[in-house]
């Protein structure tokens, strides 16, 4: 039996006395598209950041390809935490696309995409630029390699962010509301890139408020509220047949708009 590429077991996270994740269990299979939906403040982004240890979870376990992430035992004292080198190695198959692009304004598009390859993967500059150019071709920005972020639209900047995540050749991509910072007319160009990656078989876990997109692209949809998974399953169930009143309430505005068109 093949293990899921990502496994979360009773994952919890607190900031001081505020417990923002409360015992989250989730499996993500290779090639699967999982969308995390729910109201703002429900813990979706924190969960995404715990999956690649940008936030250190303090309860439970995160496993990537069968390896425990962040700790060398199931304890949670500072002594149990792995070295940064080990953490980097375990999370190597995972890359992340951020909500706010996070591009370096003083670097060209090519430089932004190549930088993680040089800094994190220790690839020489010539090879890094070659790989960065290939990633930019995949997102339709080969003509923008010499441009600077300020010369790009928001949609183009986010596509550069996706190219940067692709350049390291990940096995899993995490996307944190990749269209939320964009004007409505720019959303589709980013969604089309994500759609193409899905067709190519990329494993993705995505936080999104684009309900129609999540309904169409996802293999698995997870509804979160107050740090917990309320319901998870195929999109046909959550978007069409969920018996959970809270999910019905959350989706009602979207359903009303969809039915009125």
NORJOCOR-V930578 format. One record per pair of residues at least 24 apart in sequence whose ideal C-beta (glycine too) atoms are under 7 Angstrom apart, sorted by sequence separation. I is the first residue (numbers start at 1). J is the second residue. If there is no record, write none. Layout:
# NORJOCOR-V930578
i = {I I}
j = {J J}
This chain:
# NORJOCOR-V930578
i = {4 5 139 158 215 223 4 5 21 138 20 21 64 64 109 136 154 155 65 135 138 154 21 64 154 173 175 180 64 159 177 135 155 159 162 172 173 174 175 176 177 179 109 135 154 158 171 175 177 13 153 53 155 159 109 110 132 155 109 110 131 13 23 108 53 108 109 11 52 108 108 211 13 52 51 105 211 13 14 52 105 6 12 13 105 11 12 103 12 113 121 11 12 112 116 10 11 10 113 117 9 11 109 113 116 117 8 9 112 116 8 103 113 139 7 101 101 103 6 103 102 5 101 3 98 97 97 97 96 95 95 95 94 97 93 99 93 94 95 96 97 98 99 93 97 94 96 97 99 100 99 52 51 48 48 45 51 48 48 45 44 33 5 6 5 36 31 36 32 33 34 35 36 37 31 30 35 37 28 28 37 35 44 43 42 35 42 33 34 37 42 43 33 34 38 42 33 34 35 36 37 38 39 32 38 32 34 36 26 5 22 24 21 22 20 19 39}
j = {28 29 163 182 239 247 29 30 46 163 46 47 90 91 136 163 181 182 93 163 166 182 50 93 183 202 204 209 94 189 207 166 186 190 193 203 204 205 206 207 208 210 141 167 186 190 203 207 209 46 186 87 189 193 144 145 167 190 145 146 167 50 60 145 91 146 147 50 91 147 148 251 55 94 94 148 254 57 58 96 149 51 57 58 150 57 58 149 59 160 168 59 60 160 164 59 60 60 163 167 60 62 160 164 167 168 60 61 164 168 62 157 167 193 63 157 158 160 64 161 161 65 161 66 161 161 162 165 165 165 168 170 170 173 170 176 171 172 173 174 175 176 177 172 176 174 176 178 180 181 181 174 174 174 176 176 205 205 207 207 207 198 171 172 172 205 201 206 203 204 205 206 207 208 203 203 208 211 203 205 214 214 224 224 224 218 225 217 218 221 226 227 218 219 223 227 219 220 221 222 223 224 225 219 225 220 222 224 222 203 227 229 227 228 227 227 250}
